Amino acid sequence: MDASAVRILTDLRNALAHGGISYLDEKGRQTDSQAAMLAFVGAVMKKGRISGVNVLRVHEREYRESLAAWASWLRKAGVTAALNERAA
């Protein structure tokens, strides 16, 4: 199923912030060995309560590529330099 960019980014942020990440093998099953995919789990809230979860499943290679593209965009937009100046 397709999801909106807002939904994907919200779920990704929540999974990273709250440890909702699972490592999956090449068949999409949870594994303790070599991971081929990552699953990011984000809660669906209704009236202040968890009513379900969204699971984003991403191939590890594609996740690395998206992070590299995002980091490049942040550098080109000047965000990285601004953050570094603020931290100094």
N, C-alpha and C positions, 0 to 999 in steps of 0.2 A: 504494500500500500504506500502511496506517496503521502508525504507530510509537508506542511508548510516550513519555510526556513525558520520562522520564529519557534515553532514546535521543536524542530531538530536542535537548534541552538540552545533553547531552554533545557531540553532533556540532557543534552551533552554537558552543559554547565553544571546541572544538578548531579549528574553521575560523577563527574570529576570532583566536585566539591564534597560529595557525601560517600564516595567509595562504591558507587553503583556500577562497577566495571567487572566484566567476566571475560575470561580468556577462552576462546573457542578453537576447536580443531578445524580442519579443512571441510568437515561435514556440518559445521555449525553446532557441534556438541561441546559442552563444557569440558575443559581439559586442564590437567596440571602439568602437561608436557608442552611440546612445541605448539605455540599458538599461531593460527593462520588468520583468525578474525578476532575482533573485539566486540563485545556487546555492552552498550551503555544503557542503563536503566534509569528512567525518570518517572516520578510519581505523577499521577493524574489526580488533581485535587478538585473536590466539589464540596462547597459549604465548609471549608476548613478541614476536611477529612480526605484521606486517600481513598479514591474510588476505583483505582486501577493503576496500571503501569504501562509505559511506552518503552519498547525495547528497540534501540538502534543497533543494527548489526552491520559492521564495516570490516572489509578486508584490511588487514594490517598495512599492506602496501599502500592502499588508497588513503588510509588515515594519515600515514607519514607524508604522502604527497600533498594532502590538503593542509597539514600543519606547515609544511615548507612554503606553500603558496601564501598562506596567511601571514607567516613571518616576513616574507618578502614584501607583501603589501604593506604591513606595518612599518617596515623600514622605509619604503618609498614614500609613504604618506607622512613621514616624519614623526610618527608616534613613538618609535623606539628611541630616537634622540631626545624627544621631550621627556620621556620617562627616565632616561638615564640622567638628564640634567636635574630633574626633580629629586632624584635619589642622591645626588652628590651633595 
